[in-house]
Amino acid sequence: MKMDDIDLRRLRYFLMVAKELHFTRAAEKIGIRQPPLSMHIRQLEDTIGARLFIRHSRSVELTPAGAAFQTAAADIVARFEDAVTEARRHQGGNSGRLRLGFAGATYFHPAIPSIMRAYRTAHPDVVLSPEQSNTPALLAGLREGRLDVAFIRPPAEEDDLLTVRPCLDEDMVIALPADHALGEQDPLPLAAIAGEELILFPRDIGPGLHDSVVSACHEAGFSPRLGQEASQIASIIPLVAAGFGVAVVPRSVGSIRSEGTIYRTIAGVAPHAPIALARRADDRSPLVAAFLATAARSARHVALNVS
């Protein structure tokens, strides 16, 4: 006997007869005539090499071999149906694992939790695996296949391997020690911090924001006095609270509540902190497509609320 001689249709036919213990009723339930059903069961018995039913004039009963086969056949059909369901869920982006990257404290932007929540609600069986790092490291992770999609801080040029799309934006604010003399002013001109030590992060881990802050200082008429460096945006706030200097950070970083730090809006034109979504250009995963669609809807909603 070859296993490919037994198809799922015959297993389902057998299970219906085993349930009804009557060929005519089983045929009606299946939607075929009784003679073809009897022929399929005979062929199944011939293939297996065992009688599955004892046939009476008005009913049938399972043989011991048939009873044993019923249990195994039901398990095979159920497992196949589960496999089909799982495959369809993956095809529709409803199951699997999505590896997400977050750069430069992007996760503090209020829209990011909303995106995650909306995606989780629509796709509860998808496992989200987050990774926090800097933009260059996340782009490397995408190219190497260790990440599926990442919130990054532009600029990040597209190439044959990566696709980058704008997603969110926010203005930047000035972070001051709580007892700073400038704390009484709000909004505060950027030029007011010209004589202060400016805490920044190394340019190689966040070139976009680094250059945006420095460029805004130049446009305000001064060259910043670069002081203590922070390994990432979130670590700037404790340094400000400790009196190492002042900082210019994305507004959402203000959600980091510190008794030693206050935030002031920048008067006039403030530098901006855009967020983009990056993915591999050849990635056709339904999970990624569904996440990008969710992010686009949430970003439009944020833009409407702000405008």
FENZI-V737856 format. One line per field, one symbol per residue. burial: I if it has 9 or more other C-alpha atoms within 8 Angstrom, else O. A space follows every 10 residues. Layout:
BEGIN
burial->???
END
This chain:
BEGIN
burial->OOOOOIOOOI IIIIIIIIOI IIIOOIIIOO OOIIOOIIOI IOOIIOIOOO IIIIOOOOII IIIOIIIOII OOIIOOIOOO OOOOOIOOII OOIIIIOIII IIIIIIIIIO IIIIIOOIII OOIIOIIOOO OOIIIIOIIO IIIOOOIIII IIIIOOOOOO IIIIOOIOOI IIIIIIIIOO OOIOOIOIII IOOIOIIIII IIOOIIIIII IIIIOIIIOO OIOIIOIIOI OIIIIIIIII IOOIIIIIII IIIOOOOIOI IIIIIIIOOI IIIIIIIIII OOOOOIIIII IIOIIIOIIO OIOOOOO
END
